[in-house]
Amino acid sequence: MDDSKGLSYFLLGLGVGVAACIVFAPQSGVETRGLIRSKAQESGDALRRRTEELRDSATDLVDRGKSAVGRQKEQLAAAVDAGKQAYREAVSNVSEARTTDGV
């Protein structure tokens, strides 16, 4: 079958399909368009609601992440301060030991 015949058969099949849809359609064109419009609006509303839910979830996750980072930051600062204090005490003890030993 050459390409021109294939295209002809395709268009013929398309025409027969459209005709069958018109004959066997359960509703009129106006009703069908109204149904399509209402379903599209419902889908759009559902998509907007889901987007808002996802945005709220993302905001919550970001806030919890910031809180966790803040806690970790405080713990790290406390650990650094404890390390500095331990270092000062160790240096102080070494200095005292040298003065006591007469070095």
Chimera marker file (.cmm) of the C-alpha trace (Angstrom):
<marker_set name="trace">
<marker id="1" x="0.000" y="0.000" z="0.000" r="1" g="1" b="0" radius="0.5"/>
<marker id="2" x="1.484" y="3.359" z="-0.960" r="1" g="1" b="0" radius="0.5"/>
<marker id="3" x="1.355" y="6.434" z="1.279" r="1" g="1" b="0" radius="0.5"/>
<marker id="4" x="-1.464" y="8.195" z="-0.580" r="1" g="1" b="0" radius="0.5"/>
<marker id="5" x="-3.795" y="5.196" z="-0.201" r="1" g="1" b="0" radius="0.5"/>
<marker id="6" x="-2.869" y="4.893" z="3.493" r="1" g="1" b="0" radius="0.5"/>
<marker id="7" x="-3.749" y="8.539" z="4.060" r="1" g="1" b="0" radius="0.5"/>
<marker id="8" x="-7.029" y="8.095" z="2.161" r="1" g="1" b="0" radius="0.5"/>
<marker id="9" x="-8.001" y="5.097" z="4.306" r="1" g="1" b="0" radius="0.5"/>
<marker id="10" x="-7.038" y="6.962" z="7.458" r="1" g="1" b="0" radius="0.5"/>
<marker id="11" x="-9.234" y="9.945" z="6.541" r="1" g="1" b="0" radius="0.5"/>
<marker id="12" x="-12.090" y="7.609" z="5.582" r="1" g="1" b="0" radius="0.5"/>
<marker id="13" x="-11.819" y="5.837" z="8.944" r="1" g="1" b="0" radius="0.5"/>
<marker id="14" x="-11.680" y="9.161" z="10.734" r="1" g="1" b="0" radius="0.5"/>
<marker id="15" x="-14.845" y="10.299" z="8.981" r="1" g="1" b="0" radius="0.5"/>
<marker id="16" x="-16.662" y="7.048" z="9.793" r="1" g="1" b="0" radius="0.5"/>
<marker id="17" x="-15.580" y="7.354" z="13.437" r="1" g="1" b="0" radius="0.5"/>
<marker id="18" x="-16.821" y="10.934" z="13.720" r="1" g="1" b="0" radius="0.5"/>
<marker id="19" x="-20.130" y="9.973" z="12.109" r="1" g="1" b="0" radius="0.5"/>
<marker id="20" x="-20.555" y="7.039" z="14.505" r="1" g="1" b="0" radius="0.5"/>
<marker id="21" x="-19.840" y="9.295" z="17.487" r="1" g="1" b="0" radius="0.5"/>
<marker id="22" x="-22.450" y="11.807" z="16.365" r="1" g="1" b="0" radius="0.5"/>
<marker id="23" x="-25.079" y="9.118" z="15.780" r="1" g="1" b="0" radius="0.5"/>
<marker id="24" x="-24.481" y="7.225" z="19.031" r="1" g="1" b="0" radius="0.5"/>
<marker id="25" x="-23.644" y="10.175" z="21.322" r="1" g="1" b="0" radius="0.5"/>
<marker id="26" x="-25.649" y="9.946" z="24.579" r="1" g="1" b="0" radius="0.5"/>
<marker id="27" x="-25.990" y="13.747" z="24.843" r="1" g="1" b="0" radius="0.5"/>
<marker id="28" x="-26.305" y="16.729" z="22.569" r="1" g="1" b="0" radius="0.5"/>
<marker id="29" x="-23.276" y="18.795" z="21.643" r="1" g="1" b="0" radius="0.5"/>
<marker id="30" x="-24.273" y="21.608" z="24.013" r="1" g="1" b="0" radius="0.5"/>
<marker id="31" x="-24.647" y="19.163" z="26.902" r="1" g="1" b="0" radius="0.5"/>
<marker id="32" x="-21.355" y="17.458" z="26.072" r="1" g="1" b="0" radius="0.5"/>
<marker id="33" x="-19.494" y="20.785" z="25.938" r="1" g="1" b="0" radius="0.5"/>
<marker id="34" x="-21.065" y="21.775" z="29.259" r="1" g="1" b="0" radius="0.5"/>
<marker id="35" x="-20.006" y="18.472" z="30.788" r="1" g="1" b="0" radius="0.5"/>
<marker id="36" x="-16.471" y="18.870" z="29.471" r="1" g="1" b="0" radius="0.5"/>
<marker id="37" x="-16.347" y="22.449" z="30.785" r="1" g="1" b="0" radius="0.5"/>
<marker id="38" x="-17.557" y="21.446" z="34.265" r="1" g="1" b="0" radius="0.5"/>
<marker id="39" x="-15.130" y="18.511" z="34.466" r="1" g="1" b="0" radius="0.5"/>
<marker id="40" x="-12.266" y="20.772" z="33.387" r="1" g="1" b="0" radius="0.5"/>
<marker id="41" x="-13.226" y="23.300" z="36.058" r="1" g="1" b="0" radius="0.5"/>
<marker id="42" x="-13.449" y="20.572" z="38.707" r="1" g="1" b="0" radius="0.5"/>
<marker id="43" x="-10.009" y="19.309" z="37.675" r="1" g="1" b="0" radius="0.5"/>
<marker id="44" x="-8.600" y="22.837" z="37.835" r="1" g="1" b="0" radius="0.5"/>
<marker id="45" x="-10.068" y="23.376" z="41.302" r="1" g="1" b="0" radius="0.5"/>
<marker id="46" x="-8.675" y="20.043" z="42.503" r="1" g="1" b="0" radius="0.5"/>
<marker id="47" x="-5.280" y="20.944" z="41.072" r="1" g="1" b="0" radius="0.5"/>
<marker id="48" x="-5.329" y="24.321" z="42.860" r="1" g="1" b="0" radius="0.5"/>
<marker id="49" x="-6.266" y="22.662" z="46.170" r="1" g="1" b="0" radius="0.5"/>
<marker id="50" x="-3.517" y="20.076" z="45.783" r="1" g="1" b="0" radius="0.5"/>
<marker id="51" x="-1.000" y="22.796" z="44.915" r="1" g="1" b="0" radius="0.5"/>
<marker id="52" x="-1.929" y="24.720" z="48.068" r="1" g="1" b="0" radius="0.5"/>
<marker id="53" x="-1.602" y="21.547" z="50.146" r="1" g="1" b="0" radius="0.5"/>
<marker id="54" x="1.821" y="20.843" z="48.674" r="1" g="1" b="0" radius="0.5"/>
<marker id="55" x="2.917" y="24.432" z="49.252" r="1" g="1" b="0" radius="0.5"/>
<marker id="56" x="1.783" y="24.225" z="52.884" r="1" g="1" b="0" radius="0.5"/>
<marker id="57" x="3.611" y="20.913" z="53.309" r="1" g="1" b="0" radius="0.5"/>
<marker id="58" x="6.750" y="22.354" z="51.763" r="1" g="1" b="0" radius="0.5"/>
<marker id="59" x="6.562" y="25.407" z="54.023" r="1" g="1" b="0" radius="0.5"/>
<marker id="60" x="6.161" y="23.135" z="57.045" r="1" g="1" b="0" radius="0.5"/>
<marker id="61" x="9.142" y="21.031" z="55.975" r="1" g="1" b="0" radius="0.5"/>
<marker id="62" x="11.278" y="24.130" z="55.461" r="1" g="1" b="0" radius="0.5"/>
<marker id="63" x="10.312" y="25.455" z="58.894" r="1" g="1" b="0" radius="0.5"/>
<marker id="64" x="11.108" y="22.133" z="60.549" r="1" g="1" b="0" radius="0.5"/>
<marker id="65" x="14.427" y="22.013" z="58.686" r="1" g="1" b="0" radius="0.5"/>
<marker id="66" x="15.314" y="25.522" z="59.843" r="1" g="1" b="0" radius="0.5"/>
<marker id="67" x="14.434" y="24.554" z="63.399" r="1" g="1" b="0" radius="0.5"/>
<marker id="68" x="16.608" y="21.432" z="63.225" r="1" g="1" b="0" radius="0.5"/>
<marker id="69" x="19.512" y="23.413" z="61.770" r="1" g="1" b="0" radius="0.5"/>
<marker id="70" x="19.103" y="25.994" z="64.540" r="1" g="1" b="0" radius="0.5"/>
<marker id="71" x="19.250" y="23.277" z="67.221" r="1" g="1" b="0" radius="0.5"/>
<marker id="72" x="22.307" y="21.713" z="65.603" r="1" g="1" b="0" radius="0.5"/>
<marker id="73" x="23.939" y="25.128" z="65.408" r="1" g="1" b="0" radius="0.5"/>
<marker id="74" x="23.326" y="25.719" z="69.126" r="1" g="1" b="0" radius="0.5"/>
<marker id="75" x="24.702" y="22.276" z="69.992" r="1" g="1" b="0" radius="0.5"/>
<marker id="76" x="27.789" y="22.889" z="67.881" r="1" g="1" b="0" radius="0.5"/>
<marker id="77" x="28.359" y="26.291" z="69.493" r="1" g="1" b="0" radius="0.5"/>
<marker id="78" x="28.026" y="24.703" z="72.941" r="1" g="1" b="0" radius="0.5"/>
<marker id="79" x="30.488" y="21.966" z="71.971" r="1" g="1" b="0" radius="0.5"/>
<marker id="80" x="32.973" y="24.535" z="70.641" r="1" g="1" b="0" radius="0.5"/>
<marker id="81" x="32.654" y="26.587" z="73.842" r="1" g="1" b="0" radius="0.5"/>
<marker id="82" x="33.185" y="23.445" z="75.943" r="1" g="1" b="0" radius="0.5"/>
<marker id="83" x="36.248" y="22.588" z="73.855" r="1" g="1" b="0" radius="0.5"/>
<marker id="84" x="37.666" y="26.107" z="74.309" r="1" g="1" b="0" radius="0.5"/>
<marker id="85" x="37.077" y="25.928" z="78.051" r="1" g="1" b="0" radius="0.5"/>
<marker id="86" x="38.735" y="22.506" z="78.248" r="1" g="1" b="0" radius="0.5"/>
<marker id="87" x="41.699" y="23.855" z="76.265" r="1" g="1" b="0" radius="0.5"/>
<marker id="88" x="42.048" y="26.868" z="78.597" r="1" g="1" b="0" radius="0.5"/>
<marker id="89" x="41.926" y="24.597" z="81.626" r="1" g="1" b="0" radius="0.5"/>
<marker id="90" x="44.513" y="22.255" z="80.109" r="1" g="1" b="0" radius="0.5"/>
<marker id="91" x="46.835" y="25.167" z="79.253" r="1" g="1" b="0" radius="0.5"/>
<marker id="92" x="46.296" y="26.635" z="82.709" r="1" g="1" b="0" radius="0.5"/>
<marker id="93" x="47.120" y="23.282" z="84.338" r="1" g="1" b="0" radius="0.5"/>
<marker id="94" x="50.275" y="22.938" z="82.237" r="1" g="1" b="0" radius="0.5"/>
<marker id="95" x="51.347" y="26.482" z="83.162" r="1" g="1" b="0" radius="0.5"/>
<marker id="96" x="50.754" y="25.834" z="86.839" r="1" g="1" b="0" radius="0.5"/>
<marker id="97" x="52.649" y="22.542" z="86.644" r="1" g="1" b="0" radius="0.5"/>
<marker id="98" x="55.646" y="24.308" z="85.049" r="1" g="1" b="0" radius="0.5"/>
<marker id="99" x="55.698" y="27.047" z="87.667" r="1" g="1" b="0" radius="0.5"/>
<marker id="100" x="55.364" y="24.478" z="90.422" r="1" g="1" b="0" radius="0.5"/>
<marker id="101" x="58.187" y="22.390" z="88.953" r="1" g="1" b="0" radius="0.5"/>
<marker id="102" x="60.346" y="25.464" z="88.551" r="1" g="1" b="0" radius="0.5"/>
<marker id="103" x="60.621" y="25.315" z="84.806" r="1" g="1" b="0" radius="0.5"/>
<link id1="1" id2="2" r="1" g="1" b="0" radius="0.2"/>
<link id1="2" id2="3" r="1" g="1" b="0" radius="0.2"/>
<link id1="3" id2="4" r="1" g="1" b="0" radius="0.2"/>
<link id1="4" id2="5" r="1" g="1" b="0" radius="0.2"/>
<link id1="5" id2="6" r="1" g="1" b="0" radius="0.2"/>
<link id1="6" id2="7" r="1" g="1" b="0" radius="0.2"/>
<link id1="7" id2="8" r="1" g="1" b="0" radius="0.2"/>
<link id1="8" id2="9" r="1" g="1" b="0" radius="0.2"/>
<link id1="9" id2="10" r="1" g="1" b="0" radius="0.2"/>
<link id1="10" id2="11" r="1" g="1" b="0" radius="0.2"/>
<link id1="11" id2="12" r="1" g="1" b="0" radius="0.2"/>
<link id1="12" id2="13" r="1" g="1" b="0" radius="0.2"/>
<link id1="13" id2="14" r="1" g="1" b="0" radius="0.2"/>
<link id1="14" id2="15" r="1" g="1" b="0" radius="0.2"/>
<link id1="15" id2="16" r="1" g="1" b="0" radius="0.2"/>
<link id1="16" id2="17" r="1" g="1" b="0" radius="0.2"/>
<link id1="17" id2="18" r="1" g="1" b="0" radius="0.2"/>
<link id1="18" id2="19" r="1" g="1" b="0" radius="0.2"/>
<link id1="19" id2="20" r="1" g="1" b="0" radius="0.2"/>
<link id1="20" id2="21" r="1" g="1" b="0" radius="0.2"/>
<link id1="21" id2="22" r="1" g="1" b="0" radius="0.2"/>
<link id1="22" id2="23" r="1" g="1" b="0" radius="0.2"/>
<link id1="23" id2="24" r="1" g="1" b="0" radius="0.2"/>
<link id1="24" id2="25" r="1" g="1" b="0" radius="0.2"/>
<link id1="25" id2="26" r="1" g="1" b="0" radius="0.2"/>
<link id1="26" id2="27" r="1" g="1" b="0" radius="0.2"/>
<link id1="27" id2="28" r="1" g="1" b="0" radius="0.2"/>
<link id1="28" id2="29" r="1" g="1" b="0" radius="0.2"/>
<link id1="29" id2="30" r="1" g="1" b="0" radius="0.2"/>
<link id1="30" id2="31" r="1" g="1" b="0" radius="0.2"/>
<link id1="31" id2="32" r="1" g="1" b="0" radius="0.2"/>
<link id1="32" id2="33" r="1" g="1" b="0" radius="0.2"/>
<link id1="33" id2="34" r="1" g="1" b="0" radius="0.2"/>
<link id1="34" id2="35" r="1" g="1" b="0" radius="0.2"/>
<link id1="35" id2="36" r="1" g="1" b="0" radius="0.2"/>
<link id1="36" id2="37" r="1" g="1" b="0" radius="0.2"/>
<link id1="37" id2="38" r="1" g="1" b="0" radius="0.2"/>
<link id1="38" id2="39" r="1" g="1" b="0" radius="0.2"/>
<link id1="39" id2="40" r="1" g="1" b="0" radius="0.2"/>
<link id1="40" id2="41" r="1" g="1" b="0" radius="0.2"/>
<link id1="41" id2="42" r="1" g="1" b="0" radius="0.2"/>
<link id1="42" id2="43" r="1" g="1" b="0" radius="0.2"/>
<link id1="43" id2="44" r="1" g="1" b="0" radius="0.2"/>
<link id1="44" id2="45" r="1" g="1" b="0" radius="0.2"/>
<link id1="45" id2="46" r="1" g="1" b="0" radius="0.2"/>
<link id1="46" id2="47" r="1" g="1" b="0" radius="0.2"/>
<link id1="47" id2="48" r="1" g="1" b="0" radius="0.2"/>
<link id1="48" id2="49" r="1" g="1" b="0" radius="0.2"/>
<link id1="49" id2="50" r="1" g="1" b="0" radius="0.2"/>
<link id1="50" id2="51" r="1" g="1" b="0" radius="0.2"/>
<link id1="51" id2="52" r="1" g="1" b="0" radius="0.2"/>
<link id1="52" id2="53" r="1" g="1" b="0" radius="0.2"/>
<link id1="53" id2="54" r="1" g="1" b="0" radius="0.2"/>
<link id1="54" id2="55" r="1" g="1" b="0" radius="0.2"/>
<link id1="55" id2="56" r="1" g="1" b="0" radius="0.2"/>
<link id1="56" id2="57" r="1" g="1" b="0" radius="0.2"/>
<link id1="57" id2="58" r="1" g="1" b="0" radius="0.2"/>
<link id1="58" id2="59" r="1" g="1" b="0" radius="0.2"/>
<link id1="59" id2="60" r="1" g="1" b="0" radius="0.2"/>
<link id1="60" id2="61" r="1" g="1" b="0" radius="0.2"/>
<link id1="61" id2="62" r="1" g="1" b="0" radius="0.2"/>
<link id1="62" id2="63" r="1" g="1" b="0" radius="0.2"/>
<link id1="63" id2="64" r="1" g="1" b="0" radius="0.2"/>
<link id1="64" id2="65" r="1" g="1" b="0" radius="0.2"/>
<link id1="65" id2="66" r="1" g="1" b="0" radius="0.2"/>
<link id1="66" id2="67" r="1" g="1" b="0" radius="0.2"/>
<link id1="67" id2="68" r="1" g="1" b="0" radius="0.2"/>
<link id1="68" id2="69" r="1" g="1" b="0" radius="0.2"/>
<link id1="69" id2="70" r="1" g="1" b="0" radius="0.2"/>
<link id1="70" id2="71" r="1" g="1" b="0" radius="0.2"/>
<link id1="71" id2="72" r="1" g="1" b="0" radius="0.2"/>
<link id1="72" id2="73" r="1" g="1" b="0" radius="0.2"/>
<link id1="73" id2="74" r="1" g="1" b="0" radius="0.2"/>
<link id1="74" id2="75" r="1" g="1" b="0" radius="0.2"/>
<link id1="75" id2="76" r="1" g="1" b="0" radius="0.2"/>
<link id1="76" id2="77" r="1" g="1" b="0" radius="0.2"/>
<link id1="77" id2="78" r="1" g="1" b="0" radius="0.2"/>
<link id1="78" id2="79" r="1" g="1" b="0" radius="0.2"/>
<link id1="79" id2="80" r="1" g="1" b="0" radius="0.2"/>
<link id1="80" id2="81" r="1" g="1" b="0" radius="0.2"/>
<link id1="81" id2="82" r="1" g="1" b="0" radius="0.2"/>
<link id1="82" id2="83" r="1" g="1" b="0" radius="0.2"/>
<link id1="83" id2="84" r="1" g="1" b="0" radius="0.2"/>
<link id1="84" id2="85" r="1" g="1" b="0" radius="0.2"/>
<link id1="85" id2="86" r="1" g="1" b="0" radius="0.2"/>
<link id1="86" id2="87" r="1" g="1" b="0" radius="0.2"/>
<link id1="87" id2="88" r="1" g="1" b="0" radius="0.2"/>
<link id1="88" id2="89" r="1" g="1" b="0" radius="0.2"/>
<link id1="89" id2="90" r="1" g="1" b="0" radius="0.2"/>
<link id1="90" id2="91" r="1" g="1" b="0" radius="0.2"/>
<link id1="91" id2="92" r="1" g="1" b="0" radius="0.2"/>
<link id1="92" id2="93" r="1" g="1" b="0" radius="0.2"/>
<link id1="93" id2="94" r="1" g="1" b="0" radius="0.2"/>
<link id1="94" id2="95" r="1" g="1" b="0" radius="0.2"/>
<link id1="95" id2="96" r="1" g="1" b="0" radius="0.2"/>
<link id1="96" id2="97" r="1" g="1" b="0" radius="0.2"/>
<link id1="97" id2="98" r="1" g="1" b="0" radius="0.2"/>
<link id1="98" id2="99" r="1" g="1" b="0" radius="0.2"/>
<link id1="99" id2="100" r="1" g="1" b="0" radius="0.2"/>
<link id1="100" id2="101" r="1" g="1" b="0" radius="0.2"/>
<link id1="101" id2="102" r="1" g="1" b="0" radius="0.2"/>
<link id1="102" id2="103" r="1" g="1" b="0" radius="0.2"/>
</marker_set>
